[in-house]
Amino acid sequence: MLGTIHRRSLLISLLLILLCSAPALAGNFLFSKDQVGEIGPQTGRSDLIRIYGEEAVKDTPISLGEGMYETGTEVLFADSGDSVEILWQDQGQTAPARLTLNGRLWRSVHGIAMGSSLQEIEELNGRPFKLAGFGWDYGGTVLSWKSGLLEQAFGGTANRVIIRLRATGDRDGEDYRQIMGDGGFSSDNKYMQRLNPQVYQIMVEFN
């Protein structure tokens, strides 16, 4: 009898530990235009070391696009392999300018993450949105949420979230050729709908 009670107590304790730790894990990988995990607009490099530990934080070249790089800082989450790459607003590394999220644990409160499809995002936005054509460095970038539900969450002239999608199917077919180039296309374009591209890059800019 005492053994049964002890086992039940142990099980309850384990469940409480899991329940207490799950929200913290989820919070560490949530992003919005104002916060990326524990990183906000005023989080400096020294804060990163305090939050994540010195071993997780290192300076490294970070891509600016079009073959250009700038020294920034990477925070690597060893348990999952996910990371966030940070470009700084100042040489003292006291305020992030742009954060690039890598890995599948990052997600918004809406559930948008790496691999989310155009059709899923369109449904969350409540209406079609506008994105750049494919076949160049910034292809698939969401250009406008067209006053949809994600406009307030991701858009803005100050902090903002940048989402990029790419087609995972046939890139030699007619559907893909019809939506190539740096012009803008509506997400309800028939070729976009048939290809249904997926999110491959998420960035957050703090200004």
Secondary structure, 3 states (H helix, E strand, C coil): CHHHHHHHHHHHHHHHHHHHHHHHHHHHCEECCCCECCECCCCCHHHHHHHHCHHHEEEEEEEEECCEEEEEEEEECCCCCCEEEEEECCCCCCCEEEEEEECCCCECCCCCECCCEHHHHHHHHCCCCEEECECCCCCCEEEECCCCCHHHHHCCCCCEEEEEEECCCCCCCHHHHCCECCCEEECCCHHHHHHCCEEEEEEEECC
